[in-house]
Amino acid sequence: MKLTGLLTEGDINFTNGRLKWNQTITDPLTRQILADDARYFIHQSMSTPCLDVLENCKGSGMQTISGRKLLDFHGNNVHQLGYGNDYVISRITEQLKSLPFSPRRYTNQPAVELARKLADLLPGNLNRSLFAPGGTSVIGIALKLARVVTGKYKLVSLWDSFHGASLDAISAGGEAIFRKQMEPLLPGVMHIPPPTTFRGIFGDTEEDQLKYADYLEYVIEKDGEVGAFLAETIRNTDVQIPSKAYWKRIREICTRHGVLLILDEIPIALGRTGKMFAFENFGIEPDIICLGKGLGGGIIPFAAMVARDNYNVAQDISLGHYTHEKSPLGSVAALATINYIEEKNLLQKVLDDGLWMHKELNLLKEQFPIIGDIRGLGLLWGIELVKNRETKEKASEATEQIMYDCMAHGLSFKVSQGNVLQLSPALTISREDLQIAISILSQAFENNLVKDL
């Protein structure tokens, strides 16, 4: 089997940087568990070999079995409330004692309460839910519901988007690493360029972003059979934030042509941007929204699709029909998550933290020419590294060096698109820990200042 160091989405498994990192793992027990992991799990990109072995996670950080402590600015986007949130654990523990599982043909009070709570939080007539064990599954439900509602099977989505790892979700998604060798994919899916503000094919200005929206209308009009447009409100992986004007135009186009607007907020809802839902930053409403990851409080795999009331038209079709569809544990975890965000006023905290992060990260940009762009909202930030700010050529090798340097000094995060440091800490993180993270980043840039430039 040929092992390549192709720089693509996510962490790279077999580059020189990863091999050097592996050599820093000297603890015998850690090495044995990593070897067992490699022996008994099927290997896959971005997962094998694993970076280290965790022993515990709490709050905004993790600790390995060898004692290494890491601030986690990745967390697979499940750790909105931090790891091991006591409030969520207490609610789940209480539920475990009475009703840990609810067979699908029955309902239960936590599930109904969660569906009502989501309906209360969302605008307009977005008040009909279906639950599932994961985000990929609710994407599939949304795609099926869109076919029923519109009578059309064709879908438009964006290149470089991620909507899950099942065959239907990767068909809708636009990441090469997931689509590779998976053909034939779901028919009727068309991809268009994503709106970007750095290195965009139509330009990077707010006016240029309208060209991306106009391209959607061009495809809809030319094809004539498009039923839905699926997009991440903000692309999570490398933090691409469209303009408000872009989303306003997209909403107008979908309404004008009878195309359902499906927003994937699985990793970015529930306070990540300083709003309960990311679309609130843009003054629009979706027709269907998909939620997940942090919805389970960082403990229970749980997701939800919420659609407009008038889309309740599939009574004779099983859109989801998942065994854990009305999981009382998942519902309790989700209710606890939402309640905690509200009771602790986390939305305001995240807005304040976002202003602080904007200032601190831009100070780094002024100091280090390798930083080509800083973009973010709330506690979701991307740092794009370039060899030259004028040419915007990616500084991929330096990006990897900086990632491993940061991990060696106690900061973990995701690398996206080969050259973007994606920072998404727990929303409960203290200002002190944010400052520690910035200091680690600054030192890593200093250590790697002359490399790959």
N, C-alpha and C positions, 0 to 999 in steps of 0.2 A: 504494500500500500504506500502510495506516495504522500508524504506529509509536506504541506506547503505552508509558507508564512504569508499567504495572501492577506493583505490589509483590507478589511471589510468591516461590517457592522460588529461591534462588540469586542470582547477580549480575544486575542489571538493565541492559539495553543502552542505553536511550534516555531516561533521566532527565536532568535538568539536571546532576546530579552527574557522570554519565558523560560528558556533553558537555564539561563543564569539565575533567575528567581528560584527555580526548582533546586538549584545547587545550594541555595541559602537555607533550605529546609534540612536541618541536621538532627532534630529531635527524633530518636529511634521510633517511638510510638507513632508520631505523626507520619513518618516515612512508611511505616507498616500499614497504617490505615489508608493512606493515599494509594499504596500498591494494591491493597485489597479492593479499594474503590475501582481502580483501573481494571482489576481482574473480573469483577462480578457485574459491572454495569456496561451496557452497550455504549461504546464511545460515540460522541457526537461533537460537532463544532461548538465552540464557546462554552463547553462544559467539561471536556476531558483534555488534559489532566486538570484536576481541581487545584486551586491555589493553595489551600491549607485545610486544616481540620478544625472546625469550631467546637468549643465546649459549652459556651453560654453566650447569650445576647441579652442586653438589658438597656432600655432607654435609647440613646443615640449611638451605642457602640456594641462591639462584639469582642470576644476573647477566644483565642485558639487554645487547644489543649496544651501547647507548649508555653502559654502565658503571654503571647503577643496580644496587645490591645489595639483595637482599630476603631476610629470613628467611621461609621458606615454612611457614606454619601451615595449609596446605590440602593441596597435593600430590596431590589426587584420591585420597588414602588409599593410595597405592602406595609411599610413601617411609618405611616402618617402619625400614629400615636406613639411611636417608639416601640422598641421590642419589650415584650412581657408587660404590657400596660396592666397595672393592678386592677383598674376599674373594669376593663374588658374581661380579664381573667375571672374576677368575682362574679360577673354576670353569667359567663359561660359555665363556671363551676356550679352555680345555683341551678342552671337549666339542666345540667347533666344529671342531677339528682331526681328530676321528675320526668322529663321527656327528651331523651338524647336523640331520638330519631322519630320521624313521622312518615309512615307509609304514604305513598303518593296519592292514594285515593281519599285521604283524609287531610283536613287542614289543621292548623294550630294557631293559638293566639299570637305568638311572636311573629309568625310569617305574615299574618293579617295586619298586625301593628306596623311592621316594616313597610308593607305595601302602602298603607295609609300615610305613613311618615314621608315616604318618597313622593307621593302625590301632593302632599302639603308643601314640600320643599320646591318642587318643580313648577314652572309657570304654566299658564294656559290650561289646556286639557290633557297635559302629559300625566296620566294617572292610571295607566294599565300596565302592570308588571308581570314579568315571568322571571323566576330565579333559576340559577344553575350553579354547579360547583366551580366554574371558572370563567374567565373573560372570553376565551376562545369560544366556549359554548354559547354565550349570549350573543356573540357576533353572528354565529350560525342561525340562531333564532331570529335575529333582526333581518338577516338576508332572506329567510324563508317568509317572514311576515310581509316584507316589502313586495315579494312576488304575489302573495295573496291579495294585498291591498291594491296594487297597481295593475295586476294581470300581466306584468312584464318581467322578464327574467334578466334583462341586461342591467349591468352595474358599472358605474364609473368610480374609480378610486385613484389614489396618488402613488406615483413611484416613490420608493424608499419608505413607504408607510409600513407599519407593523400592526396586524390585527389578530394575531394568534398563530398557533402552529399546526392546526388541523388542516386537512386538504382544502376545505372551502375557505378557511381564513387566510391561508398562504396564497390562494388564488386571488383573493381580494387585496392582499398585501402586495407591497412592491419591493421587498428585500431579496436580493439575489441569493443570499446564503440559505434562505428557506425554500426558494423555488427550484434550486438546482436539482436536476435529475428527478423531478416530481411530475413531469408532464405525462399524460395530458392533464391540464388543470381544469377548473370549473369553466364551462363555456359562458360567453357573454360578458366577461369582465374586460373593461377597457381602462387603461391607465393614462393619466395626464401628468404633466410636470407639477411638482409641489411648489407652493408659494414660498420663496426664500428671501431673506434680507442680506445674504452674503453668498456670493458666487452663484446667483440665480441666472438661468439661461435667458430670461426676459429682462434682466436687470434687477436691482435691489431696492429701488425707491418705492414709496407707497403708491405712486402712480403706476409703476411697473407691475405692482401686485395685481392691479385690476386686469392686466393682460392675462394672468393665470386664470382669473375668474371668467373672462371672456372666452378663453379656450374651452372651458367646460360648456358654455352655452353653444359654442360652435359644434362640439361633439354631439351634444343633445339634439340639436337641430338637424345635423347631417344624418344621424343614425335613425332618429324617430322612434326608437323602441326602448329607450333608457327608463328604468323605473326608479332607480335610487342612486344617490351620490353618497359614498361612505368616506369619511375622513376623520383624522385626529384633529380635534380643535386646535391643539398645539402639538406639533410632533415632538414626542417625549424624548426620543433617543438622542437627538442632537439639538434639541430646544429651538425649533423653528417656530417663530411666533408671527402669524399673519397679521396684517393690519385690520383694524375695525372696518375700514372701507371694503377690504377684500371680503370679509364675512358678510357684510351687509349686501354686497353684490351677489354673493353665492346664494344667500337666502332668497333674494328677489328672483334669481334665475330658476331656482328649484320650484318656487311657488308658481311662477309664470308657466312653467312647462309641466306641472304636475309630477315632479320628481321628488321622492322622499329624501329629506336630508337626515342622514344617519350619522350621529357624532359618536366617535369612540373616545370616551374619557376614562377608560379603564385604569390607566396609570396616573391621571392628572386631576381627577375630581377630588372632592372631599377635602378642600382647603389647600391643596398644593400651590395654587396660584393666588391665594388670598381670598378666593371666593369658594363657595361650596361646590359650584360647578364652573369649569373654565369658560364655558360659553357666555357666562354672565359678564365677562370682561369685554365682550364684543357687541352687546346689545341685540342678540338674536335669540331665537328659539329653534331647537331641532324638532324634527317629527318623531324621531326615535333616538334615545340615548342609551349607551352601554356603559355600565359601571362594573368595577371589580377590584382586584388586588387589595388595596387598603380597606375595602368595604368589610372584609372579614376580620378587621382589627389586628392584622398581622399574625393571626392564629388559625382561623378557619378559612379554607378555600371557599370563596363565595362570590357570586356576581349577580347582576340584575340587568335586565333590559326593561326600559320603560317607554311606552308608546302612547300616542294620542288615544283618547277615549273612543273616537269613532273608528279606530282600527281594530276594534274588538269584533272581528268578522271571520275568525278561523275556528269556529266551534267544532267543525267536523274534521279538523286536521290536528295532528299532534306536532306542535311547533317545537316543543322542548321534550317533555316526557322523561325528564331525568330522575333517577332514583332518589337523589337528595334535593329534588326541586323545591320543596318547602321545608328545608332543613331548619328545625328549631334552633340548633346551635349556631348555624350561620346567620339566621335572622336576629338572634340575640346579640351576636357579635357586631352585626351591622348597626343595630339600634344603639348599642353601647358606644360604638365609634362616633356616630352622628351626635349623640347626646353629649359625649365628652368634648367634641369640637365646639358645640354650642355653649356648654356650661363653663368651659375654660376660656372662652372667647379667643380660640386659636386663630380665627380668621384675621382678627386685628393684629395678633402677634406676628403672623406670617407676613402681613403687609408691612409691618415695621421692620421685620428681619429682611424683607426684600429690598427695602430702601437702603438698609445698611450694607447688604451684599452688593448692591449696585455700586455704591461708593467704593467699597474695598476692592472689588474686582477690577474696576476701572483704574484704580491706583496702581494695581499690578500691571495693567495694560500700558500705562504710561511708563512704567519702569522697564518692562521687558518687551522688546520688539517682536519676539516670537509670537506674542498674542495678537492675532489678527482681528478678532472680534469677541465681544462679550455680549451675551443676550440672555434675558431671563425675566422671570416674573415670580414674585413670592419667594418660595424656596425651591425653585426649579431653574438651574442656570447651566449655560453652556459656555465653555472657553475654547474657541477655535484657534489652533496653532498653525502658523504659516512660516515658510522659509523667507518669504518676502511679502510685505503688506501690499505692495503694488501689484505683483503678479498673483498673489493669493495662493501660491503653490503650497500644497499641504506639507507640514513638517511631521510626517508620520513616525519616523524613527525617534525623534525627540519626544513625541507624545508618549510613546511607549516607555521611554527612559524615565520620563517624569512620573508616569503612573506607578512604576515599580519603586522609584525613589520615595514617592509619597506613602506607598504601602509599607515600605521598610521603616518609615518614621511615624506610622500610626494613622494613616488616612486612606480609606478605600473608596473608589468611585468607578464609574463606568467610562470606557472609551467608546466613542461612536464615530462612524464614518472614517475611521482610521486616524483622525486628528482632532477630535472634539472631546474635551473632558466634560462629562455630564455630572453635575452636582445636584443631588436631591436628598438632603438629610431628613431625618425625622422632623416633623413639624413642632415637636415638643423640645427640640434641641435648645440648649442654653446659649446665650450670647457668648459666654466664655468658651464653649466648645466650638462655636463658629469662628471665634478669633484664633483658636488653636489650629483649626483647619486652614485658615488663610495663611497663618505663619508657616505651616508645613508646605503649602503650595509655593509660597514665596521662596522658601529655602530650596525647594526642588528646582524651581526656575533658575535660581542663582547657581545651583550645582551643575545644571545642564545648559548654561547660557550659550556656550560656544559650540555645542553639538548640533549637527544637522542644520546649520545655518549657512 
